[in-house]
């Protein structure tokens, strides 16, 4: 799953991408790209846990500077 936007804004500043091609070609130096990877992790005791990996691309220092406080607030683990 992917998204683009200015996630540090109160409304998350989502910039809709209608398909994978537009997401891949997205090139806005004032916004970030976000990719989420969801999977289920089995445990030896028979339980399973859901895991989310988050990947962020900030195209420059300005976007990274704006994004960092948001990321620290939502609690990366």
C-alpha positions in Angstrom: 0.0 0.0 0.0 1.4 3.4 -0.9 0.4 7.0 -0.3 1.8 10.5 -1.1 1.3 13.7 0.8 2.3 16.3 3.3 1.6 14.0 6.3 2.7 16.6 8.8 -0.4 18.7 8.1 -3.5 18.4 10.3 -5.4 16.9 7.3 -2.4 14.7 6.4 -2.2 16.6 3.1 -2.9 13.4 1.1 -2.2 13.7 -2.6 -4.3 10.9 -4.3 -2.6 8.6 -6.7 -5.1 6.7 -8.9 -2.8 3.8 -9.7 0.6 2.2 -9.2 2.1 4.0 -12.2 1.2 7.5 -11.0 2.5 6.6 -7.5 5.8 5.4 -9.0 6.1 8.5 -11.2 5.1 10.9 -8.4 7.7 13.6 -8.2 6.7 16.5 -5.9 9.6 18.0 -4.0 7.2 19.4 -1.3 5.7 16.0 -0.4 6.7 12.6 0.9 6.0 9.0 -0.3 4.9 6.4 2.1 4.8 2.6 1.6 3.3 0.2 4.0 4.0 -3.5 4.1 1.6 -5.7 6.1 2.2 -9.3 6.9 1.3 -12.0 9.5 4.1 -13.4 11.6 3.7 -16.9 13.0 5.1 -17.8 16.4 6.3 -21.2 17.7 3.5 -21.2 20.3 0.9 -21.2 17.5 -0.1 -17.6 17.8 0.2 -15.1 15.0 0.8 -11.4 15.1 0.2 -8.7 12.4 3.2 -6.6 11.5 3.4 -3.4 9.6 6.6 -2.1 8.1 6.6 1.6 7.1 9.0 3.0 4.5 9.2 6.8 3.9 10.8 8.7 1.1 11.5 12.4 1.7 12.9 14.0 -1.5 14.9 16.7 0.3 16.0 18.1 3.6 13.0 20.5 3.8 10.5 17.7 3.6 12.4 15.6 6.0 12.6 18.5 8.5 8.8 18.9 8.2 8.1 15.1 8.4 10.3 14.2 11.3 8.2 15.8 14.2 5.1 14.0 12.8 7.0 10.7 12.7 8.3 11.1 16.2 4.7 12.0 17.4 3.1 8.9 15.9 5.7 6.7 17.5 8.0 4.7 15.2 8.8 1.3 16.7 
